[in-house]
């Protein structure tokens, strides 16, 4: 072997050793801490359609005659859906109070949201409420639950649109 080839191999070996040391160090350091030791996390997930805004209007025969043949539906129904109003309270304190707008060009899709909130670990009183129409004075979807959260525990609160209730996972 000549000296050029030997230096090349030594250089490659040193480069690989440095790369392995770099990877080895950062695989364990610095230590990652997901949450502070006295905190837990609540993840709130929601996907729900608000109620339709407005009522269907019945068309009379004169109105139907003015429309093209492909658009002669006997009823004219609005497409726009109401925004959702969502409130999350932890130990009597309002942590989250949001209005979630429906998706879509005509605001006719489902409203969806995902939020993560750090809460103190230990015993907590959770209250989640939701309205799906602006005319509602009360919150038709509501749940209140007292639970004990361990440090670094992740609690998921999901809304089941089929059964129309909040679920704690």
C-alpha positions in Angstrom: 0.0 0.0 0.0 1.2 3.4 -0.7 1.0 6.3 1.8 -1.8 8.2 -0.1 -4.1 5.3 0.1 -3.3 4.7 3.8 -4.0 8.4 4.6 -7.3 8.2 2.7 -8.4 5.1 4.7 -7.3 6.8 8.0 -9.3 9.9 7.0 -12.4 7.9 6.2 -12.1 6.0 9.5 -11.7 9.2 11.4 -14.8 10.8 9.6 -16.9 7.6 10.4 -15.8 7.6 14.0 -16.7 11.3 14.4 -20.1 10.7 12.7 -20.8 7.7 15.0 -19.8 9.7 18.1 -22.1 12.5 17.0 -25.0 10.2 16.5 -24.3 8.3 19.7 -24.2 11.5 21.8 -27.4 13.0 20.4 -29.3 9.7 20.6 -29.4 10.1 24.4 -28.5 13.7 25.1 -29.9 16.2 25.9 -32.6 14.5 27.8 -36.1 15.1 26.4 -38.8 15.9 28.8 -42.3 15.8 27.3 -44.0 17.7 30.1 -42.9 19.3 33.4 -43.0 16.9 36.3 -46.2 18.4 37.8 -48.2 18.6 34.6 -50.5 16.4 32.5 -51.9 17.0 29.1 -55.5 17.1 27.8 -56.0 16.7 24.1 -59.3 17.9 22.7 -60.4 16.5 19.4 -63.6 17.4 17.6 -65.2 16.9 14.2 -68.9 17.7 14.0 -71.3 19.4 11.6 -73.2 22.3 13.0 -76.9 22.6 12.3 -78.1 24.2 9.1 -78.6 28.0 9.2 -82.1 28.8 7.9 -85.1 26.8 6.8 -86.0 25.3 3.5 -88.2 27.5 1.3 -90.9 25.8 -0.8 -90.9 27.1 -4.4 -94.2 27.9 -6.0 -95.0 26.8 -9.6 -94.2 30.2 -11.1 -90.7 30.2 -9.4 -90.1 26.7 -10.7 -91.0 27.7 -14.3 -88.4 30.5 -14.2 -85.6 28.1 -13.4 -83.7 25.9 -15.9 -85.0 22.4 -16.0 -81.9 21.0 -14.2 -82.5 23.3 -11.2 -86.2 22.7 -10.6 -86.1 21.3 -7.1 -89.3 22.0 -5.2 -87.5 23.2 -2.1 -84.6 25.7 -1.8 -82.6 24.7 1.2 -79.6 26.6 2.6 -76.2 24.9 2.7 -74.4 27.0 5.3 -73.8 25.4 8.7 -73.6 27.0 12.1 -70.2 27.4 13.8 -69.6 25.4 16.9 -69.0 27.0 20.3 -66.7 25.0 22.5 -65.8 25.6 26.2 -63.3 23.6 28.3 -63.1 24.3 32.0 -60.5 22.8 34.4 -61.2 23.2 38.1 -63.8 25.9 37.4 -61.4 28.0 35.3 -62.1 28.5 31.6 -59.1 27.2 29.7 -60.5 27.2 26.2 -63.5 29.1 24.7 -63.5 28.9 21.0 -65.8 29.3 18.0 -65.0 26.7 15.3 -66.1 27.6 11.8 -67.3 25.0 9.4 -65.0 24.1 6.5 -65.8 24.5 2.8 -66.3 27.1 0.2 -69.9 27.6 1.2 -69.3 26.9 4.9 -71.2 23.7 4.5 -68.6 21.2 5.8 -67.8 19.8 9.2 -66.1 21.9 11.8 -63.0 20.3 13.2 -60.3 21.2 15.8 -57.5 19.7 17.8 -56.0 21.4 20.8 -53.5 20.4 23.5 -53.7 22.0 26.9 -51.3 21.4 29.8 -53.1 21.0 33.1 -51.8 20.4 36.7 -51.5 16.8 37.6 -53.6 15.4 40.5 -57.3 15.6 41.0 -59.1 17.8 38.4 -62.7 18.6 37.6 -63.1 18.7 33.8 -66.1 20.3 32.1 -66.6 20.3 28.3 -69.6 22.0 26.7 -70.6 22.6 23.1 -73.3 24.3 21.1 -73.9 23.6 17.4 -76.4 26.4 16.6 -76.2 30.1 17.6 -79.9 30.1 18.6 -79.2 27.7 21.5 -79.2 29.3 24.9 -78.0 26.2 26.7 -75.2 23.8 25.8 -76.9 20.6 24.5 -73.6 18.6 24.6 -72.0 18.8 28.0 -70.0 16.5 30.2 -68.5 17.0 33.6 -66.0 14.5 35.1 -63.8 14.5 38.1 -60.6 12.5 37.7 -57.0 12.2 38.9 -54.4 12.8 36.3 -50.9 11.3 36.8 -47.8 13.4 36.0 -47.1 13.3 32.2 -50.4 11.5 31.6 -52.2 12.4 28.3 -56.0 12.4 28.4 -57.9 12.6 25.1 -61.4 14.0 25.0 -63.1 13.3 21.7 -66.6 14.1 20.4 -68.5 11.1 18.9 -70.8 12.7 16.3 -72.8 9.5 15.8 -73.7 9.1 19.5 -73.6 12.9 20.1 -71.5 12.7 23.2 -68.0 13.5 24.5 -65.7 10.5 25.2 -62.7 10.4 27.6 -60.0 8.1 26.2 
